[in-house]
Amino acid sequence: MSTIKMVTEDIYYLGVDEPHVDELFEGIHPIPEGVSYNAYLLKDEKTVLFDTVDRKVIDKFMANLKEALGGRPLDYFIVQHMEPDHAYGINHVLKAYPDVTVIANEKTFMIMHQFGVDVAPEKKHQVAELDTISFGKHNFVFAFAPMVHWPEVMVSFDTTTGCLFSADAFGSFGTLDGNLFDDEVDYDRDWHEKARRYFVNIVGKYGPHVQSILGKAVNIIKLENIKMFLPTHGHVWRTDLMYLVNKYLKWSSYEPEEKGILIIYASMYGNTEKAVEYFVKKLQEKGITNVTVRNASYTDTSYLISDSFRLSHIVIASPTYNLGIFPLINNYLTRIKSLNLKNRTFGIIENGSWAPKAGDLIEAFLDEELKEMTVLDDRVTVISSLGEINEPEIESLVESLAQSLNS
């Protein structure tokens, strides 16, 4: 059975769900909820394909394409992004439809060659920024979106229907399970976290570039003219587009979504964990209830990063390990540095039996390696296990967090 669905009267969804329950997206991010690989077909006076899919689902996609064409030739093939989860099928399409004309920009054709895909010169149509093409009643303009999140990315805007084929922008983890459109699901309840985790881990590093393409959407394409987002992962968005735009504006500016506290901890033998449990109790007694607690040893870093983009304050609780920061905590710090996270307030809880060093090293990392972070002066130092001696330190850190949250 095909997974073809109608987006508009002549735009077809050809994408395929991939559960991926036991695999890693990009070889690093767990996706127990799976992912969709989206591609689209326009049937106008000319037929136009937008992108392809990952190698794992290429056979289903090619079957969808053949069925959707219904015996018509494929006239044009627009390649917006060369990452293999969208571009793997290029050779399959060229082999099945050798007369197709490929539309792409200069960098796309360059990267295509690097992946071993060569298009005959007479079958290339190279576009520049804001070039336009008519396929019949549908007229398209192309806007470049460099580093969202590869340098060649472009988006395609159908001025006739208001459909923005947005490449990886406005995407999400998660299989669609037949629900193609955003208004067919409870997005805030079931999809907001998936969309945030997708964005911040995949595109989060390139906040200024995301701001730039959003600026193009507002000032060049004109946001009021956009009626749908058609991304290469996740739902087609057709209601309240500003909901998603505002999320992207916030995430790409590194502003937290909520005032609240994320506690990230690791515990070798349970003593740091007990300190965190007591600390959470004291936060609750102070009336601070928007608190998320994550054990770095059992929570993949991609979830920690998603929570870090969501919340305004972060408390790191780490044992000293070989006179350093506990490795999984250190991995988290390295990852948020690589993603340019900023504008957060940190508290520190450290543990050590003979030489507690983690706190100093964490603070030095936050001060020297990251940008625009605030580290609270109050620190909790646990020597082996939590004791009465820690009570004043805990009270001070709780008070500092409360004042910061209320400022």
Disulfide bonds with the S-S distance in Angstrom:
none
